[in-house]
Amino acid sequence: MKDQSTQLVGIADALDELPFGLLHRLSAFAFNIFAFWIIGRYSIALRNCSATRRLLIFITDLIFSFRA
């Protein structure tokens, strides 16, 4: 089987350039706003700080997984 790592690196580089890089950053920003809105909504409605903490940890892990 042919090694396709160079092709995958090329695709990743192309996705990092404009307009894909900008689209990725804007969509990540919109996702963060949505996630924190959901966290705030449920923490205010339920007044459950432990659930909020668990959601924050989950969202943080999710965000860092996209940055890796």
NULOTOR-475604 format. One record per residue: x, y negated, z negated of N, C-alpha, C in turn. Coordinates in steps of 0.05 Angstrom, whole numbers, padded with zeros to 5 digits. Each point is the difference from the previous one (the first is absolute). Layout:
! NULOTOR-475604
<pt n_px="X" n_py="Y" n_pz="Z" ca_px="X" ca_py="Y" ca_pz="Z" c_px="X" c_py="Y" c_pz="Z"/>
...
END
This chain:
! NULOTOR-475604
<pt n_px="00017" n_py="00024" n_pz="00000" ca_px="-00017" ca_py="-00024" ca_pz="00000" c_px="00018" c_py="-00025" c_pz="00000"/>
<pt n_px="-00007" n_py="-00019" n_pz="00016" ca_px="00015" ca_py="-00024" ca_pz="00003" c_px="-00003" c_py="-00018" c_pz="-00024"/>
<pt n_px="00022" n_py="-00013" n_pz="-00009" ca_px="-00001" ca_py="-00018" ca_pz="-00022" c_px="-00013" c_py="-00026" c_pz="00009"/>
<pt n_px="-00022" n_py="-00008" n_pz="-00013" ca_px="-00015" ca_py="-00023" ca_pz="00008" c_px="00002" c_py="-00023" c_pz="-00020"/>
<pt n_px="00021" n_py="00001" n_pz="-00017" ca_px="00003" ca_py="-00021" ca_pz="-00020" c_px="00006" c_py="-00027" c_pz="00012"/>
<pt n_px="00015" n_py="00000" n_pz="00022" ca_px="00006" ca_py="-00026" ca_pz="00013" c_px="-00025" c_py="-00012" c_pz="00012"/>
<pt n_px="-00017" n_py="00017" n_pz="00010" ca_px="-00026" ca_py="-00010" ca_pz="00011" c_px="-00017" c_py="-00011" c_pz="-00022"/>
<pt n_px="-00001" n_py="00013" n_pz="-00023" ca_px="-00016" ca_py="-00009" ca_pz="-00022" c_px="00011" c_py="-00026" c_pz="-00011"/>
<pt n_px="00027" n_py="-00003" n_pz="-00001" ca_px="00012" ca_py="-00025" ca_pz="-00009" c_px="-00007" c_py="-00022" c_pz="00019"/>
<pt n_px="00000" n_py="00005" n_pz="00026" ca_px="-00008" ca_py="-00020" ca_pz="00020" c_px="-00028" c_py="-00009" c_pz="-00004"/>
<pt n_px="-00018" n_py="00019" n_pz="-00005" ca_px="-00028" ca_py="-00007" ca_pz="-00005" c_px="-00003" c_py="-00017" c_pz="-00025"/>
<pt n_px="00014" n_py="00007" n_pz="-00021" ca_px="-00001" ca_py="-00015" ca_pz="-00025" c_px="00011" c_py="-00028" c_pz="00004"/>
<pt n_px="00022" n_py="-00003" n_pz="00015" ca_px="00010" ca_py="-00027" ca_pz="00006" c_px="-00019" c_py="-00016" c_pz="00016"/>
<pt n_px="-00014" n_py="00012" n_pz="00019" ca_px="-00019" ca_py="-00014" ca_pz="00017" c_px="-00024" c_py="-00009" c_pz="-00017"/>
<pt n_px="-00008" n_py="00016" n_pz="-00020" ca_px="-00022" ca_py="-00008" ca_pz="-00017" c_px="00007" c_py="-00022" c_pz="-00019"/>
<pt n_px="00026" n_py="-00003" n_pz="-00006" ca_px="00009" ca_py="-00021" ca_pz="-00018" c_px="00001" c_py="-00027" c_pz="00013"/>
<pt n_px="00002" n_py="-00001" n_pz="00027" ca_px="00002" ca_py="-00025" ca_pz="00015" c_px="-00028" c_py="-00012" c_pz="00003"/>
<pt n_px="00000" n_py="-00025" n_pz="00008" ca_px="-00025" ca_py="-00014" ca_pz="00006" c_px="-00014" c_py="00013" c_pz="00024"/>
<pt n_px="-00025" n_py="00002" n_pz="00002" ca_px="-00020" ca_py="-00008" ca_pz="-00020" c_px="-00007" c_py="00021" c_pz="-00020"/>
<pt n_px="00012" n_py="00024" n_pz="00002" ca_px="-00007" ca_py="00022" ca_pz="-00018" c_px="00010" c_py="-00006" c_pz="-00029"/>
<pt n_px="00023" n_py="-00011" n_pz="-00003" ca_px="00011" ca_py="-00007" ca_pz="-00027" c_px="-00018" c_py="-00020" c_pz="-00014"/>
<pt n_px="-00008" n_py="-00020" n_pz="00016" ca_px="-00018" ca_py="-00020" ca_pz="-00012" c_px="-00027" c_py="00012" c_pz="-00007"/>
<pt n_px="-00010" n_py="00017" n_pz="00018" ca_px="-00026" ca_py="00013" ca_pz="-00006" c_px="00002" c_py="00017" c_pz="-00025"/>
<pt n_px="00022" n_py="00014" n_pz="-00003" ca_px="00004" ca_py="00017" ca_pz="-00024" c_px="00001" c_py="-00016" c_pz="-00025"/>
<pt n_px="00015" n_py="-00023" n_pz="00001" ca_px="00002" ca_py="-00017" ca_pz="-00024" c_px="-00027" c_py="-00012" c_pz="-00007"/>
<pt n_px="-00015" n_py="-00009" n_pz="00020" ca_px="-00026" ca_py="-00012" ca_pz="-00005" c_px="-00020" c_py="00021" c_pz="-00011"/>
<pt n_px="00001" n_py="00024" n_pz="00012" ca_px="-00019" ca_py="00020" ca_pz="-00010" c_px="00007" c_py="00009" c_pz="-00028"/>
<pt n_px="00026" n_py="00001" n_pz="-00006" ca_px="00009" ca_py="00007" ca_pz="-00028" c_px="-00009" c_py="-00021" c_pz="-00019"/>
<pt n_px="00002" n_py="-00026" n_pz="00008" ca_px="-00009" ca_py="-00022" ca_pz="-00017" c_px="-00030" c_py="00002" c_pz="-00005"/>
<pt n_px="-00015" n_py="00005" n_pz="00021" ca_px="-00029" ca_py="00002" ca_pz="-00002" c_px="-00008" c_py="00023" c_pz="-00018"/>
<pt n_px="00014" n_py="00023" n_pz="00003" ca_px="-00005" ca_py="00023" ca_pz="-00017" c_px="00006" c_py="-00006" c_pz="-00029"/>
<pt n_px="00021" n_py="-00015" n_pz="-00006" ca_px="00006" ca_py="-00008" ca_pz="-00027" c_px="-00022" c_py="-00017" c_pz="-00012"/>
<pt n_px="-00009" n_py="-00019" n_pz="00015" ca_px="-00022" ca_py="-00017" ca_pz="-00010" c_px="-00025" c_py="00016" c_pz="-00006"/>
<pt n_px="-00007" n_py="00018" n_pz="00018" ca_px="-00023" ca_py="00018" ca_pz="-00004" c_px="00004" c_py="00018" c_pz="-00024"/>
<pt n_px="00023" n_py="00011" n_pz="-00003" ca_px="00005" ca_py="00018" ca_pz="-00023" c_px="-00002" c_py="-00015" c_pz="-00026"/>
<pt n_px="00012" n_py="-00023" n_pz="-00002" ca_px="-00001" ca_py="-00015" ca_pz="-00025" c_px="-00029" c_py="-00011" c_pz="-00005"/>
<pt n_px="-00015" n_py="-00005" n_pz="00021" ca_px="-00028" ca_py="-00008" ca_pz="-00004" c_px="-00016" c_py="00023" c_pz="-00012"/>
<pt n_px="00005" n_py="00024" n_pz="00011" ca_px="-00014" ca_py="00024" ca_pz="-00011" c_px="00008" c_py="00005" c_pz="-00029"/>
<pt n_px="00026" n_py="-00003" n_pz="-00006" ca_px="00010" ca_py="00004" ca_pz="-00028" c_px="-00013" c_py="-00020" c_pz="-00018"/>
<pt n_px="-00001" n_py="-00026" n_pz="00008" ca_px="-00012" ca_py="-00020" ca_pz="-00017" c_px="-00030" c_py="00004" c_pz="-00003"/>
<pt n_px="-00013" n_py="00009" n_pz="00021" ca_px="-00029" ca_py="00005" ca_pz="-00001" c_px="-00007" c_py="00022" c_pz="-00020"/>
<pt n_px="00015" n_py="00022" n_pz="00001" ca_px="-00006" ca_py="00022" ca_pz="-00018" c_px="00009" c_py="-00005" c_pz="-00028"/>
<pt n_px="00022" n_py="-00015" n_pz="-00003" ca_px="00009" ca_py="-00005" ca_pz="-00028" c_px="-00018" c_py="-00020" c_pz="-00014"/>
<pt n_px="-00012" n_py="-00018" n_pz="00015" ca_px="-00019" ca_py="-00019" ca_pz="-00012" c_px="-00027" c_py="00015" c_pz="-00006"/>
<pt n_px="-00008" n_py="00016" n_pz="00019" ca_px="-00026" ca_py="00014" ca_pz="-00004" c_px="00001" c_py="00021" c_pz="-00022"/>
<pt n_px="00022" n_py="00015" n_pz="-00001" ca_px="00002" ca_py="00021" ca_pz="-00019" c_px="00014" c_py="-00008" c_pz="-00026"/>
<pt n_px="00015" n_py="-00021" n_pz="00001" ca_px="00017" ca_py="-00009" ca_pz="-00022" c_px="00017" c_py="00023" c_pz="-00010"/>
<pt n_px="00011" n_py="00015" n_pz="00019" ca_px="00017" ca_py="00023" ca_pz="-00007" c_px="00028" c_py="-00006" c_pz="00009"/>
<pt n_px="00017" n_py="-00007" n_pz="-00018" ca_px="00028" ca_py="-00007" ca_pz="00007" c_px="00016" c_py="00024" c_pz="00009"/>
<pt n_px="-00005" n_py="00023" n_pz="-00011" ca_px="00015" ca_py="00023" ca_pz="00008" c_px="-00005" c_py="00008" c_pz="00029"/>
<pt n_px="-00025" n_py="-00003" n_pz="00009" ca_px="-00006" ca_py="00005" ca_pz="00028" c_px="00014" c_py="-00020" c_pz="00018"/>
<pt n_px="00000" n_py="-00025" n_pz="-00009" ca_px="00014" ca_py="-00021" ca_pz="00015" c_px="00030" c_py="00006" c_pz="00002"/>
<pt n_px="00012" n_py="00008" n_pz="-00022" ca_px="00028" ca_py="00007" ca_pz="00001" c_px="00006" c_py="00023" c_pz="00019"/>
<pt n_px="-00017" n_py="00020" n_pz="-00001" ca_px="00004" ca_py="00023" ca_pz="00018" c_px="-00003" c_py="-00008" c_pz="00029"/>
<pt n_px="-00019" n_py="-00018" n_pz="00006" ca_px="-00003" ca_py="-00009" ca_pz="00027" c_px="00023" c_py="-00017" c_pz="00009"/>
<pt n_px="00011" n_py="-00017" n_pz="-00018" ca_px="00023" ca_py="-00016" ca_pz="00007" c_px="00024" c_py="00017" c_pz="00006"/>
<pt n_px="00004" n_py="00021" n_pz="-00015" ca_px="00023" ca_py="00018" ca_pz="00005" c_px="-00004" c_py="00014" c_pz="00026"/>
<pt n_px="-00024" n_py="00009" n_pz="00006" ca_px="-00005" ca_py="00013" ca_pz="00026" c_px="00004" c_py="-00018" c_pz="00023"/>
<pt n_px="-00010" n_py="-00025" n_pz="-00002" ca_px="00003" ca_py="-00019" ca_pz="00022" c_px="00029" c_py="-00007" c_pz="00004"/>
<pt n_px="00015" n_py="-00004" n_pz="-00022" ca_px="00028" ca_py="-00006" ca_pz="00002" c_px="00016" c_py="00022" c_pz="00014"/>
<pt n_px="-00006" n_py="00025" n_pz="-00008" ca_px="00013" ca_py="00022" ca_pz="00014" c_px="-00007" c_py="00001" c_pz="00029"/>
<pt n_px="-00024" n_py="-00006" n_pz="00007" ca_px="-00009" ca_py="00001" ca_pz="00027" c_px="00014" c_py="-00022" c_pz="00016"/>
<pt n_px="00002" n_py="-00024" n_pz="-00011" ca_px="00014" ca_py="-00022" ca_pz="00014" c_px="00029" c_py="00006" c_pz="00004"/>
<pt n_px="00014" n_py="00011" n_pz="-00020" ca_px="00028" ca_py="00006" ca_pz="00003" c_px="00004" c_py="00023" c_pz="00019"/>
<pt n_px="-00019" n_py="00018" n_pz="00003" ca_px="00003" ca_py="00022" ca_pz="00020" c_px="00000" c_py="-00011" c_pz="00028"/>
<pt n_px="-00015" n_py="-00022" n_pz="00005" ca_px="-00001" ca_py="-00012" ca_pz="00027" c_px="00026" c_py="-00015" c_pz="00005"/>
<pt n_px="00013" n_py="-00010" n_pz="-00020" ca_px="00024" ca_py="-00016" ca_pz="00003" c_px="00025" c_py="00017" c_pz="00004"/>
<pt n_px="-00002" n_py="00026" n_pz="-00007" ca_px="00023" ca_py="00017" ca_pz="00001" c_px="00007" c_py="00008" c_pz="00029"/>
END
